[in-house]
Amino acid sequence: MIQAALTFAVTCFALALVFNLWHLARAPGVVDRILALDTMVINAIALLNLYGISQGTPVYFEVSMLIAMVGFVSTVAYCRFILRGNIIE
Amino acid sequence: MLEDTTLIAEIVVSVLLVVAGVFGLVGSLGLVKLDDTMRRLHAPTKATTLGIGGVLIASMIYSAVFLDRLSFHELLITVFLFLTAPITANFIAKSYMHRHVDEGDLPPTEGPYGWAVYDAVPEDERPIDTK
């Protein structure tokens, strides 16, 4: 039962990543691209955790923690660059 | 008794995974379907965060019941994402306002100074010493 649920969840998040990529390519402005990249980071974390469940190892939690931190910092840095023209003032 | 616990845990984990997958898909579908950047901001920041929370809680229950390893790493990631999602949403909304919204279209703030995106706080009115 868990195997079927895992397959369903992986399919959902993979489809979500495809949607994000589609939006990233066709977005009308730079703000939409940042939003699509941020969502891609979150979906990638979900996929990594699902792979960790299916393999039964805790390694992927550390990986997804690092990706979560890098994704947050990069989104904030990009937004700040648009807002101020500078990242660290 | 042990069989019952395993079965209940299996059902809970499966339901959480399915719900998380649906929420993640809905969040990204909203990103494509909705027709305005400010509306599009809602779908990923809320639905996808809930989806990933479901995945992480499911993996916590799974490792505690089936692998005999109670771990709280997942809670750390959940808390981190739940804390940072509003901050990124606020930053994205601010940069959208900076690029696309004219200051004259916004209502007055009814405070001593204007909107933070457009006006800097006057030097002598800063409530906290930032030096």
Backbone of each chain as ProteinMPNN parsed JSONL, in Angstrom:
{"seq_chain_A": "MIQAALTFAVTCFALALVFNLWHLARAPGVVDRILALDTMVINAIALLNLYGISQGTPVYFEVSMLIAMVGFVSTVAYCRFILRGNIIE", "coords_chain_A": {"N_chain_A": [[0.843, -1.201, 0.0], [1.941, 1.233, 0.844], [3.864, 1.419, -1.1], [2.376, 1.873, -3.412], [1.214, 4.352, -2.763], [3.522, 5.88, -2.58], [4.407, 5.786, -5.233], [2.319, 7.188, -6.437], [2.611, 9.722, -5.198], [5.184, 10.454, -6.049], [4.734, 10.601, -8.799], [2.915, 12.758, -8.84], [4.518, 14.896, -7.837], [6.547, 14.929, -9.737], [5.132, 15.626, -12.029], [4.342, 18.132, -11.161], [6.815, 19.41, -11.134], [7.294, 19.467, -13.879], [5.257, 21.2, -14.686], [6.178, 23.519, -13.39], [8.549, 23.966, -14.78], [7.579, 24.464, -17.301], [6.188, 26.825, -16.76], [8.338, 28.397, -16.031], [9.631, 28.675, -18.453], [7.73, 30.066, -19.979], [7.043, 32.351, -18.604], [5.707, 35.645, -17.945], [7.302, 37.638, -16.803], [10.197, 38.693, -14.826], [9.694, 38.349, -12.12], [7.83, 36.313, -12.001], [9.445, 34.256, -12.842], [11.216, 33.97, -10.715], [9.412, 33.091, -8.801], [8.603, 30.647, -9.949], [11.055, 29.264, -9.844], [11.448, 29.116, -7.076], [9.297, 27.489, -6.35], [10.067, 25.208, -7.723], [12.317, 24.454, -6.255], [11.095, 23.722, -3.825], [9.511, 21.559, -4.675], [11.529, 19.849, -5.521], [12.72, 19.247, -3.078], [10.651, 17.781, -1.921], [10.583, 15.557, -3.663], [13.125, 14.459, -3.178], [12.814, 13.686, -0.497], [10.828, 11.766, -0.764], [12.239, 9.848, -2.227], [14.085, 9.211, -0.277], [12.378, 7.966, 1.588], [11.655, 5.697, 0.103], [14.086, 4.396, -0.177], [14.859, 4.046, 2.415], [16.899, 5.331, 3.846], [18.497, 7.814, 5.947], [20.004, 9.77, 4.731], [19.13, 11.501, 2.771], [17.655, 13.434, 4.029], [19.404, 15.248, 5.147], [20.498, 16.236, 2.788], [18.222, 17.435, 1.671], [17.709, 19.371, 3.545], [19.921, 21.063, 3.191], [19.405, 21.889, 0.552], [17.011, 23.242, 0.948], [17.877, 25.432, 2.489], [19.72, 26.702, 0.728], [18.005, 27.277, -1.388], [16.193, 29.099, -0.206], [17.925, 31.234, 0.475], [18.865, 31.944, -2.075], [16.51, 32.758, -3.386], [15.77, 34.98, -1.841], [18.031, 36.57, -2.264], [17.891, 37.079, -5.014], [15.427, 38.474, -5.207], [16.083, 40.66, -3.675], [18.06, 41.784, -5.192], [16.563, 42.688, -7.347], [14.955, 44.535, -6.028], [16.725, 46.412, -4.85], [18.951, 46.656, -6.471], [21.276, 45.61, -5.612], [22.907, 43.291, -3.47], [24.151, 42.867, -0.915], [24.356, 45.536, 1.111]], "CA_chain_A": [[0.0, 0.0, 0.0], [2.836, 2.393, 0.886], [4.548, 1.502, -2.387], [1.466, 2.517, -4.375], [1.097, 5.765, -2.39], [4.799, 6.516, -2.952], [4.412, 5.975, -6.688], [1.378, 8.277, -6.737], [3.174, 11.011, -4.775], [6.313, 10.785, -6.937], [4.15, 11.04, -10.069], [2.349, 14.095, -8.651], [5.554, 15.92, -7.711], [7.266, 15.026, -11.007], [4.258, 16.418, -12.901], [4.419, 19.507, -10.666], [8.085, 19.978, -11.619], [7.129, 19.762, -15.305], [4.457, 22.44, -14.746], [7.032, 24.644, -13.01], [9.492, 24.203, -15.872], [6.754, 25.088, -18.346], [5.937, 28.219, -16.369], [9.633, 29.086, -16.052], [9.955, 29.007, -19.84], [6.752, 30.927, -20.605], [6.595, 33.375, -17.656], [5.707, 36.98, -18.536], [8.248, 38.589, -16.222], [11.259, 38.098, -14.013], [9.158, 37.974, -10.812], [7.237, 34.989, -12.188], [10.516, 33.258, -12.941], [11.688, 33.703, -9.347], [8.37, 32.286, -8.14], [8.679, 29.291, -10.485], [12.272, 28.625, -9.323], [11.219, 28.818, -5.662], [8.428, 26.311, -6.295], [10.86, 24.052, -8.154], [13.15, 24.027, -5.117], [10.247, 23.026, -2.846], [9.133, 20.257, -5.235], [12.716, 18.988, -5.514], [12.88, 18.747, -1.707], [9.652, 16.729, -1.728], [11.018, 14.365, -4.401], [14.26, 13.868, -2.455], [12.325, 13.012, 0.693], [10.131, 10.549, -1.188], [13.274, 8.875, -2.557], [14.619, 8.76, 1.001], [11.451, 6.977, 2.171], [11.664, 4.44, -0.637], [15.36, 3.715, 0.049], [15.02, 3.757, 3.835], [18.111, 5.915, 4.432], [18.279, 9.187, 6.402], [20.976, 10.685, 4.113], [18.48, 12.488, 1.917], [17.118, 14.541, 4.825], [20.449, 16.275, 5.213], [20.578, 16.846, 1.461], [17.088, 18.333, 1.421], [17.884, 20.541, 4.431], [20.858, 21.974, 2.52], [18.752, 22.483, -0.614], [16.033, 24.214, 1.442], [18.586, 26.661, 2.887], [20.269, 27.37, -0.459], [16.88, 27.819, -2.15], [15.682, 30.301, 0.468], [18.886, 32.331, 0.35], [18.95, 32.415, -3.458], [15.297, 33.52, -3.707], [15.847, 36.291, -1.194], [19.077, 37.361, -2.91], [17.397, 37.514, -6.321], [14.417, 39.516, -4.983], [16.752, 41.84, -3.146], [18.755, 42.401, -6.312], [15.572, 43.448, -8.121], [14.44, 45.648, -5.228], [17.712, 47.426, -4.496], [20.071, 46.692, -7.396], [22.445, 45.265, -4.823], [22.476, 42.224, -2.558], [24.605, 43.236, 0.425], [24.676, 46.978, 1.024]], "C_chain_A": [[0.885, 1.261, 0.0], [3.541, 2.563, -0.45], [3.673, 2.211, -3.416], [1.333, 4.002, -4.068], [2.354, 6.53, -2.766], [4.845, 6.79, -4.447], [3.507, 7.13, -7.073], [2.006, 9.63, -6.394], [4.332, 11.43, -5.674], [5.794, 11.276, -8.284], [3.628, 12.464, -9.956], [3.457, 15.144, -8.631], [6.375, 16.052, -8.992], [6.461, 15.861, -12.005], [4.297, 17.89, -12.49], [5.704, 20.174, -11.136], [7.988, 20.323, -13.1], [6.318, 21.045, -15.484], [5.324, 23.658, -14.432], [7.997, 25.01, -14.126], [8.789, 24.902, -17.032], [6.515, 26.556, -18.027], [7.223, 29.037, -16.404], [9.976, 29.516, -17.471], [9.012, 30.065, -20.394], [6.332, 32.1, -19.718], [6.665, 34.763, -18.281], [6.743, 37.932, -17.954], [9.229, 37.906, -15.302], [10.727, 37.654, -12.65], [8.518, 36.589, -10.877], [8.302, 33.914, -12.274], [11.065, 32.941, -11.558], [10.704, 32.805, -8.621], [8.431, 30.843, -8.617], [9.912, 28.567, -9.953], [12.1, 28.236, -7.857], [10.344, 27.58, -5.513], [9.171, 25.062, -6.737], [11.744, 23.537, -7.027], [12.315, 23.222, -4.133], [9.86, 21.646, -3.37], [10.323, 19.312, -5.273], [12.962, 18.426, -4.122], [11.903, 17.606, -1.454], [10.083, 15.445, -2.433], [12.17, 13.666, -3.691], [13.787, 13.101, -1.23], [11.585, 11.731, 0.34], [11.136, 9.461, -1.558], [13.91, 8.331, -1.282], [13.706, 7.748, 1.672], [11.585, 5.65, 1.441], [12.982, 3.683, -0.439], [15.585, 3.374, 1.513], [16.297, 4.297, 4.445], [17.82, 7.345, 4.874], [19.18, 10.209, 5.705], [20.262, 11.826, 3.406], [17.842, 13.624, 2.707], [18.148, 15.644, 4.974], [20.562, 17.014, 3.883], [19.435, 17.845, 1.271], [17.136, 19.543, 2.346], [18.811, 21.56, 3.768], [20.18, 22.659, 1.337], [17.727, 23.523, -0.173], [16.722, 25.526, 1.798], [19.086, 27.427, 1.667], [19.137, 27.997, -1.279], [16.329, 29.09, -1.534], [16.623, 31.475, 0.253], [18.916, 32.854, -1.085], [17.706, 33.19, -3.853], [15.366, 34.917, -3.115], [16.886, 37.175, -1.864], [18.59, 37.911, -4.249], [16.369, 38.642, -6.164], [15.077, 40.805, -4.526], [17.511, 42.565, -4.256], [17.787, 43.213, -7.16], [15.134, 44.682, -7.353], [15.465, 46.772, -5.093], [18.847, 47.577, -5.502], [21.378, 46.258, -6.765], [22.017, 44.191, -3.836], [22.887, 42.523, -1.13], [25.05, 44.688, 0.36], [25.624, 47.363, 2.147]], "O_chain_A": [[0.627, 2.218, -0.73], [3.792, 3.683, -0.894], [4.153, 3.038, -4.191], [1.337, 4.828, -4.981], [2.285, 7.675, -3.214], [5.259, 7.864, -4.886], [3.86, 7.953, -7.918], [1.945, 10.569, -7.189], [4.46, 12.603, -6.024], [6.323, 12.231, -8.853], [3.853, 13.288, -10.843], [3.363, 16.162, -9.318], [6.849, 17.141, -9.314], [7.013, 16.689, -12.729], [4.287, 18.783, -13.337], [5.703, 21.352, -11.494], [8.525, 21.339, -13.54], [6.647, 21.879, -16.327], [5.234, 24.688, -15.099], [8.242, 26.186, -14.396], [9.338, 25.809, -17.656], [6.622, 27.42, -18.897], [7.211, 30.215, -16.758], [10.542, 30.589, -17.68], [9.435, 30.891, -21.202], [5.36, 32.784, -20.037], [7.575, 35.042, -19.061], [7.034, 38.955, -18.573], [9.125, 36.71, -15.027], [11.239, 36.694, -12.075], [8.638, 35.792, -9.946], [8.089, 32.786, -11.83], [11.351, 31.783, -11.253], [11.097, 31.876, -7.916], [8.326, 29.916, -7.814], [9.836, 27.379, -9.64], [12.543, 27.168, -7.436], [10.604, 26.725, -4.667], [8.942, 23.978, -6.2], [11.905, 22.328, -6.86], [12.748, 22.174, -3.655], [9.873, 20.671, -2.619], [10.161, 18.106, -5.082], [13.363, 17.271, -3.98], [12.261, 16.592, -0.856], [9.963, 14.359, -1.866], [12.202, 12.439, -3.604], [14.279, 12.01, -0.942], [11.692, 10.729, 1.047], [10.925, 8.289, -1.247], [14.238, 7.148, -1.201], [14.182, 6.778, 2.261], [11.626, 4.594, 2.072], [12.999, 2.455, -0.523], [16.405, 2.512, 1.83], [16.749, 3.781, 5.467], [16.998, 8.026, 4.261], [19.136, 11.393, 6.042], [20.717, 12.97, 3.432], [17.518, 14.665, 2.136], [17.815, 16.828, 4.933], [20.7, 18.237, 3.841], [19.641, 18.954, 0.777], [16.662, 20.621, 1.984], [18.536, 22.76, 3.775], [20.35, 23.861, 1.133], [17.574, 24.56, -0.819], [16.231, 26.603, 1.461], [18.907, 28.641, 1.57], [19.28, 29.103, -1.801], [16.029, 30.05, -2.244], [16.192, 32.572, -0.103], [18.984, 34.064, -1.301], [17.808, 34.18, -4.577], [15.065, 35.907, -3.781], [16.674, 38.377, -2.025], [18.845, 39.069, -4.581], [16.419, 39.64, -6.884], [14.686, 41.899, -4.933], [17.596, 43.793, -4.267], [18.131, 44.293, -7.641], [14.958, 45.752, -7.936], [15.119, 47.948, -5.208], [19.63, 48.522, -5.406], [22.455, 46.505, -7.307], [20.864, 44.183, -3.405], [22.061, 42.443, -0.221], [25.995, 45.031, -0.35], [26.015, 48.525, 2.254]]}, "seq_chain_B": "MLEDTTLIAEIVVSVLLVVAGVFGLVGSLGLVKLDDTMRRLHAPTKATTLGIGGVLIASMIYSAVFLDRLSFHELLITVFLFLTAPITANFIAKSYMHRHVDEGDLPPTEGPYGWAVYDAVPEDERPIDTK", "coords_chain_B": {"N_chain_B": [[-1.775, -7.254, 18.206], [0.584, -5.841, 17.59], [0.477, -6.155, 14.861], [-1.808, -4.675, 14.296], [-0.962, -2.035, 14.91], [1.014, -1.711, 12.965], [-0.537, -1.859, 10.652], [-2.25, 0.349, 10.961], [-0.362, 2.405, 10.953], [0.597, 2.095, 8.378], [-1.657, 2.766, 6.856], [-2.007, 5.443, 7.653], [0.407, 6.62, 6.765], [0.173, 6.188, 4.001], [-2.153, 7.666, 3.362], [-1.289, 10.247, 4.064], [0.784, 10.584, 2.205], [-0.592, 10.513, -0.243], [-2.322, 12.721, 0.018], [-0.408, 14.728, 0.269], [0.841, 14.595, -2.238], [-1.307, 15.373, -3.899], [-1.716, 17.999, -3.003], [0.745, 19.189, -3.66], [0.655, 18.966, -6.434], [-1.602, 20.511, -7.005], [-0.727, 23.031, -6.176], [1.321, 23.58, -8.061], [-0.121, 23.427, -10.401], [-1.804, 25.587, -10.063], [0.078, 27.591, -10.294], [0.513, 27.571, -13.017], [-2.058, 27.924, -14.084], [-3.485, 30.189, -13.001], [-4.168, 33.729, -13.578], [-2.677, 36.061, -13.06], [0.082, 37.716, -11.622], [0.103, 38.303, -8.85], [-2.02, 36.698, -8.015], [-1.06, 34.233, -8.765], [0.946, 33.939, -6.953], [-0.234, 32.934, -4.671], [-0.815, 30.156, -4.955], [1.631, 28.388, -5.1], [2.977, 29.132, -2.706], [1.324, 28.454, -0.591], [-0.18, 25.963, -1.016], [1.853, 24.192, -1.895], [3.648, 24.249, 0.221], [2.136, 23.027, 2.212], [1.912, 20.531, 1.03], [4.568, 19.583, 1.102], [4.933, 19.502, 3.828], [3.212, 17.382, 4.473], [4.553, 15.218, 3.204], [6.909, 15.154, 4.726], [6.006, 14.611, 7.341], [4.869, 12.124, 6.892], [7.197, 10.673, 6.255], [8.463, 10.788, 8.691], [6.747, 9.295, 10.392], [6.947, 6.875, 9.044], [9.694, 6.142, 9.291], [9.808, 5.91, 12.035], [8.061, 3.813, 12.681], [8.48, 1.634, 10.861], [11.233, 1.396, 10.443], [12.293, 1.47, 12.928], [13.475, 3.815, 13.973], [13.452, 6.654, 15.481], [13.24, 9.848, 14.351], [13.977, 13.332, 14.215], [14.748, 15.027, 12.236], [13.141, 15.61, 10.09], [11.131, 17.194, 11.123], [12.626, 19.444, 11.561], [13.186, 20.323, 8.939], [10.546, 20.799, 8.114], [9.755, 22.866, 9.87], [11.619, 24.804, 9.135], [10.883, 25.28, 6.438], [8.246, 26.169, 6.775], [8.712, 28.503, 8.126], [10.219, 29.997, 6.288], [8.694, 30.221, 3.964], [6.593, 32.311, 4.082], [8.312, 34.52, 4.142], [9.734, 34.459, 1.707], [7.521, 34.735, 0.014], [6.642, 37.289, 0.696], [8.864, 38.786, -0.137], [8.837, 38.284, -2.905], [6.377, 39.421, -3.589], [6.955, 42.059, -2.937], [8.983, 42.66, -4.794], [7.504, 42.403, -7.111], [5.682, 44.548, -6.791], [7.514, 46.614, -6.851], [8.345, 46.572, -9.51], [6.004, 46.634, -11.099], [3.754, 47.981, -9.99], [2.358, 51.159, -9.614], [3.156, 53.862, -7.437], [1.161, 55.726, -6.967], [-1.209, 54.303, -7.291], [-1.719, 52.977, -4.974], [-3.395, 52.687, -1.792], [-3.373, 55.235, 0.836], [-1.01, 54.945, 3.572], [-1.647, 55.822, 6.102], [0.122, 56.3, 8.124], [3.107, 57.679, 9.672], [4.999, 57.596, 7.599], [5.415, 56.59, 4.087], [4.736, 53.762, 1.836], [6.826, 50.939, 2.359], [8.212, 49.836, 0.228], [8.628, 51.893, -1.561], [9.3, 54.304, -0.232], [11.961, 55.406, 1.806], [12.457, 55.055, 5.327], [12.463, 58.007, 7.265], [15.538, 59.323, 8.569], [15.633, 60.312, 11.225], [13.379, 59.217, 12.362], [13.529, 56.567, 12.898], [12.593, 53.796, 14.778], [14.219, 51.889, 16.001], [17.576, 51.573, 17.069], [19.77, 51.301, 14.573], [22.438, 51.31, 14.229]], "CA_chain_B": [[-1.608, -5.855, 18.647], [1.655, -5.264, 16.782], [-0.037, -6.144, 13.494], [-2.737, -3.545, 14.199], [-0.186, -0.794, 14.864], [1.659, -1.609, 11.654], [-1.553, -1.581, 9.628], [-2.701, 1.739, 11.12], [0.722, 3.287, 10.493], [0.659, 2.006, 6.921], [-2.772, 3.555, 6.302], [-1.755, 6.874, 7.888], [1.481, 7.067, 5.876], [-0.315, 6.225, 2.62], [-3.075, 8.8, 3.202], [-0.499, 11.483, 4.081], [1.533, 10.711, 0.952], [-1.514, 10.852, -1.331], [-2.76, 14.106, 0.222], [0.727, 15.61, -0.034], [1.007, 14.64, -3.689], [-2.385, 16.178, -4.496], [-1.484, 19.419, -2.693], [1.868, 19.656, -4.464], [0.215, 19.104, -7.826], [-2.52, 21.649, -7.091], [0.073, 24.242, -6.082], [2.018, 23.883, -9.313], [-1.143, 23.674, -11.429], [-2.23, 26.971, -9.868], [1.13, 28.46, -10.827], [0.351, 27.658, -14.468], [-3.408, 28.252, -14.516], [-4.014, 31.488, -12.584], [-3.851, 34.636, -14.668], [-2.142, 37.329, -12.585], [1.211, 37.302, -10.779], [-0.263, 38.34, -7.433], [-2.842, 35.52, -7.73], [-0.2, 33.051, -8.896], [1.77, 33.847, -5.746], [-0.925, 32.187, -3.608], [-0.844, 28.7, -5.117], [2.81, 27.656, -4.639], [3.443, 29.403, -1.345], [0.491, 27.799, 0.434], [-0.484, 24.552, -1.268], [3.06, 23.365, -1.98], [4.213, 24.124, 1.57], [1.345, 22.004, 2.891], [2.275, 19.249, 0.431], [5.863, 19.097, 1.596], [4.712, 19.149, 5.233], [2.643, 16.029, 4.484], [5.606, 14.244, 2.875], [7.892, 15.037, 5.808], [5.385, 13.916, 8.478], [4.764, 10.717, 6.489], [8.492, 9.996, 6.366], [8.759, 10.662, 10.121], [6.009, 8.135, 10.91], [7.472, 5.666, 8.4], [10.963, 5.708, 9.87], [9.621, 5.549, 13.441], [7.338, 2.544, 12.841], [8.977, 0.513, 10.06], [12.683, 1.255, 10.505], [12.673, 1.574, 14.346], [14.43, 4.902, 14.124], [12.682, 7.881, 15.692], [14.114, 10.962, 13.983], [13.311, 14.631, 14.18], [15.293, 15.836, 11.145], [12.052, 16.023, 9.209], [10.474, 18.338, 11.756], [13.517, 20.599, 11.346], [12.953, 20.818, 7.58], [9.194, 21.347, 8.069], [9.734, 24.17, 10.544], [12.385, 25.745, 8.311], [10.099, 25.685, 5.258], [7.072, 26.943, 7.203], [9.172, 29.842, 8.51], [10.763, 30.78, 5.184], [7.722, 30.425, 2.872], [6.025, 33.672, 4.093], [9.34, 35.543, 3.866], [9.96, 34.51, 0.258], [6.312, 35.279, -0.624], [6.672, 38.741, 0.909], [9.904, 39.377, -0.995], [8.405, 38.233, -4.304], [5.332, 40.436, -3.751], [7.586, 43.383, -2.921], [9.659, 42.949, -6.058], [6.457, 42.636, -8.121], [5.204, 45.926, -6.617], [8.576, 47.515, -7.282], [8.464, 46.618, -10.962], [4.766, 46.764, -11.883], [2.679, 48.764, -9.38], [2.706, 52.563, -9.431], [2.902, 54.262, -6.044], [-0.092, 56.47, -6.904], [-2.374, 53.406, -7.289], [-1.885, 52.331, -3.68], [-4.065, 53.525, -0.784], [-2.414, 55.811, 1.801], [-0.708, 54.039, 4.683], [-2.163, 56.43, 7.338], [1.167, 56.318, 9.136], [3.993, 58.833, 9.492], [5.705, 57.526, 6.319], [4.704, 55.861, 3.044], [4.952, 52.331, 1.662], [8.241, 50.637, 2.579], [8.872, 49.508, -1.028], [8.947, 53.097, -2.318], [9.898, 55.364, 0.58], [12.819, 55.045, 2.933], [12.053, 55.656, 6.594], [13.354, 59.126, 7.576], [16.632, 58.931, 9.46], [15.384, 60.658, 12.627], [12.169, 58.582, 12.889], [13.704, 55.129, 13.027], [12.325, 53.447, 16.169], [15.27, 51.047, 16.581], [18.912, 52.04, 16.724], [20.316, 50.299, 13.653], [23.876, 51.5, 14.019]], "C_chain_B": [[-0.567, -5.161, 17.773], [1.219, -5.152, 15.325], [-0.938, -4.934, 13.281], [-1.979, -2.234, 14.065], [0.446, -0.602, 13.496], [0.654, -1.235, 10.578], [-2.002, -0.128, 9.708], [-1.633, 2.693, 10.601], [0.799, 3.278, 8.975], [-0.435, 2.854, 6.278], [-2.493, 5.042, 6.449], [-0.7, 7.401, 6.927], [0.98, 7.182, 4.441], [-1.229, 7.425, 2.389], [-2.299, 10.118, 3.159], [0.239, 11.684, 2.764], [0.616, 11.119, -0.187], [-1.969, 12.304, -1.211], [-1.641, 15.079, -0.134], [0.938, 15.722, -1.529], [-0.036, 15.5, -4.359], [-2.139, 17.662, -4.234], [-0.324, 19.98, -3.517], [1.467, 19.885, -5.904], [-0.688, 20.318, -7.986], [-1.748, 22.973, -7.038], [0.738, 24.594, -7.396], [1.053, 24.095, -10.463], [-1.639, 25.104, -11.323], [-1.21, 27.942, -10.411], [0.974, 28.634, -12.34], [-0.996, 28.276, -14.834], [-3.833, 29.688, -14.197], [-3.443, 32.592, -13.474], [-3.306, 35.993, -14.218], [-1.022, 36.975, -11.601], [0.845, 37.288, -9.307], [-1.164, 37.171, -7.065], [-1.997, 34.256, -7.788], [0.658, 32.847, -7.661], [1.115, 32.966, -4.678], [-0.701, 30.685, -3.719], [0.43, 28.02, -4.612], [3.147, 27.892, -3.177], [2.581, 28.71, -0.305], [0.323, 26.317, 0.173], [0.775, 23.7, -1.264], [3.714, 23.208, -0.617], [3.474, 23.061, 2.362], [1.695, 20.619, 2.354], [3.572, 18.707, 0.999], [5.782, 18.771, 3.083], [4.156, 17.736, 5.354], [3.695, 14.971, 4.216], [6.529, 14.039, 4.067], [7.295, 14.326, 7.021], [5.232, 12.432, 8.162], [6.092, 10.009, 6.652], [8.903, 9.847, 7.825], [8.066, 9.434, 10.703], [6.584, 6.842, 10.346], [8.758, 5.196, 9.061], [10.799, 5.314, 11.335], [9.006, 4.154, 13.566], [8.046, 1.398, 12.131], [10.487, 0.326, 10.153], [13.212, 1.347, 11.931], [13.697, 2.673, 14.594], [13.643, 6.203, 14.244], [13.585, 9.072, 15.382], [13.308, 12.248, 13.896], [13.907, 15.563, 13.133], [14.167, 16.439, 10.326], [11.321, 17.221, 9.783], [11.291, 19.605, 11.547], [13.263, 21.208, 9.964], [11.571, 21.461, 7.488], [9.152, 22.737, 8.683], [10.466, 25.214, 9.704], [11.55, 26.229, 7.125], [8.901, 26.527, 5.655], [7.476, 28.348, 7.638], [9.576, 30.663, 7.295], [9.75, 31.046, 4.08], [7.067, 31.808, 2.916], [7.043, 34.746, 3.749], [9.59, 35.635, 2.371], [8.74, 35.091, -0.448], [6.283, 36.793, -0.492], [7.694, 39.408, 0.0], [9.468, 39.387, -2.457], [7.322, 39.282, -4.548], [5.928, 41.833, -3.787], [8.278, 43.681, -4.237], [8.654, 43.108, -7.197], [5.94, 44.069, -8.031], [6.228, 46.922, -7.13], [8.606, 47.656, -8.796], [7.169, 47.018, -11.658], [3.711, 47.683, -11.287], [3.166, 50.192, -9.177], [2.339, 52.994, -8.02], [1.573, 54.988, -5.915], [-1.33, 55.595, -6.865], [-2.65, 52.812, -5.926], [-2.627, 53.248, -2.723], [-3.035, 54.116, 0.177], [-2.204, 54.879, 2.992], [-1.254, 54.521, 6.014], [-1.155, 56.354, 8.466], [2.053, 57.522, 8.895], [4.786, 58.778, 8.195], [5.002, 56.569, 5.382], [5.046, 54.386, 2.994], [6.452, 52.025, 1.679], [8.96, 50.339, 1.265], [9.381, 50.773, -1.711], [9.704, 54.137, -1.494], [10.829, 54.774, 1.63], [12.278, 55.719, 4.189], [13.003, 56.817, 6.888], [14.334, 58.773, 8.688], [16.293, 59.175, 10.931], [14.141, 59.986, 13.188], [12.326, 57.095, 13.065], [13.524, 54.727, 14.483], [13.431, 52.623, 16.818], [16.614, 51.633, 16.18], [19.576, 50.982, 15.851], [21.813, 50.405, 13.502], [24.684, 50.451, 14.8]], "O_chain_B": [[-0.787, -4.055, 17.28], [1.548, -4.184, 14.64], [-0.867, -4.256, 12.256], [-2.305, -1.41, 13.21], [0.43, 0.492, 12.932], [0.934, -0.412, 9.706], [-2.126, 0.552, 8.69], [-1.936, 3.662, 9.904], [1.035, 4.313, 8.352], [-0.198, 3.563, 5.3], [-2.703, 5.818, 5.516], [-0.86, 8.472, 6.342], [1.308, 8.139, 3.739], [-1.119, 8.118, 1.377], [-2.589, 10.994, 2.345], [0.32, 12.803, 2.257], [0.978, 11.962, -1.007], [-2.002, 13.034, -2.202], [-1.878, 16.116, -0.753], [1.187, 16.813, -2.042], [0.274, 16.268, -5.27], [-2.327, 18.491, -5.124], [-0.396, 21.104, -4.013], [1.878, 20.864, -6.527], [-0.574, 21.065, -8.958], [-2.069, 23.917, -7.761], [0.732, 25.753, -7.812], [1.347, 24.842, -11.396], [-1.87, 25.768, -12.334], [-1.569, 28.998, -10.931], [1.264, 29.7, -12.882], [-1.082, 29.06, -15.779], [-4.47, 30.34, -15.024], [-2.372, 32.429, -14.058], [-3.462, 36.981, -14.936], [-1.164, 36.03, -10.825], [1.228, 36.369, -8.583], [-1.102, 36.684, -5.937], [-2.173, 33.334, -6.992], [1.055, 31.724, -7.352], [1.804, 32.331, -3.88], [-0.431, 30.014, -2.723], [0.33, 27.138, -3.758], [3.558, 26.966, -2.478], [3.075, 28.404, 0.781], [0.642, 25.494, 1.031], [0.781, 22.607, -0.697], [4.276, 22.154, -0.319], [4.088, 22.284, 3.094], [1.769, 19.652, 3.111], [3.672, 17.527, 1.337], [6.475, 17.872, 3.559], [4.571, 16.975, 6.228], [3.744, 13.949, 4.901], [6.895, 12.909, 4.391], [7.976, 13.53, 7.668], [5.433, 11.581, 9.029], [6.135, 8.875, 7.131], [9.607, 8.9, 8.177], [8.683, 8.634, 11.407], [6.702, 5.842, 11.053], [8.913, 4.013, 9.361], [11.553, 4.481, 11.838], [9.385, 3.391, 14.455], [8.207, 0.318, 12.699], [10.98, -0.786, 9.961], [14.423, 1.309, 12.147], [14.663, 2.484, 15.333], [13.22, 6.781, 13.243], [14.584, 9.286, 16.069], [12.126, 12.247, 13.552], [13.612, 16.758, 13.131], [14.215, 17.601, 9.922], [10.938, 18.141, 9.06], [10.742, 20.693, 11.377], [13.14, 22.424, 9.819], [11.411, 22.518, 6.879], [8.592, 23.669, 8.104], [10.013, 26.35, 9.57], [11.506, 27.424, 6.834], [8.563, 27.49, 4.967], [6.682, 29.283, 7.534], [9.326, 31.867, 7.244], [9.916, 32.002, 3.322], [6.982, 32.449, 1.869], [6.702, 35.76, 3.141], [9.654, 36.731, 1.813], [8.887, 35.855, -1.402], [5.943, 37.501, -1.441], [7.429, 40.467, -0.568], [9.693, 40.365, -3.17], [7.33, 39.957, -5.578], [5.484, 42.69, -4.551], [8.191, 44.795, -4.753], [8.905, 43.854, -8.143], [5.775, 44.737, -9.051], [5.887, 47.928, -7.753], [8.864, 48.744, -9.312], [7.212, 47.672, -12.7], [2.833, 48.136, -12.02], [4.25, 50.416, -8.637], [1.333, 52.548, -7.47], [0.915, 54.89, -4.88], [-2.397, 56.057, -6.459], [-3.699, 52.202, -5.722], [-2.506, 54.468, -2.825], [-1.944, 53.567, 0.325], [-3.099, 54.125, 3.373], [-1.33, 53.744, 6.966], [-1.531, 56.344, 9.638], [1.777, 58.316, 7.995], [5.218, 59.827, 7.716], [4.112, 55.825, 5.793], [5.569, 53.819, 3.953], [7.249, 52.755, 1.09], [10.168, 50.552, 1.163], [10.427, 50.753, -2.361], [10.633, 54.774, -1.99], [10.514, 53.764, 2.26], [11.713, 56.811, 4.127], [14.218, 56.655, 6.779], [14.011, 58.033, 9.617], [16.62, 58.354, 11.789], [13.85, 60.15, 14.373], [11.346, 56.41, 13.356], [14.221, 55.252, 15.351], [13.58, 52.643, 18.039], [16.767, 52.133, 15.066], [19.906, 49.895, 16.327], [22.407, 49.662, 12.72], [25.914, 50.453, 14.745]]}, "name": "protein", "num_of_chains": 2, "seq": "MIQAALTFAVTCFALALVFNLWHLARAPGVVDRILALDTMVINAIALLNLYGISQGTPVYFEVSMLIAMVGFVSTVAYCRFILRGNIIEMLEDTTLIAEIVVSVLLVVAGVFGLVGSLGLVKLDDTMRRLHAPTKATTLGIGGVLIASMIYSAVFLDRLSFHELLITVFLFLTAPITANFIAKSYMHRHVDEGDLPPTEGPYGWAVYDAVPEDERPIDTK"}
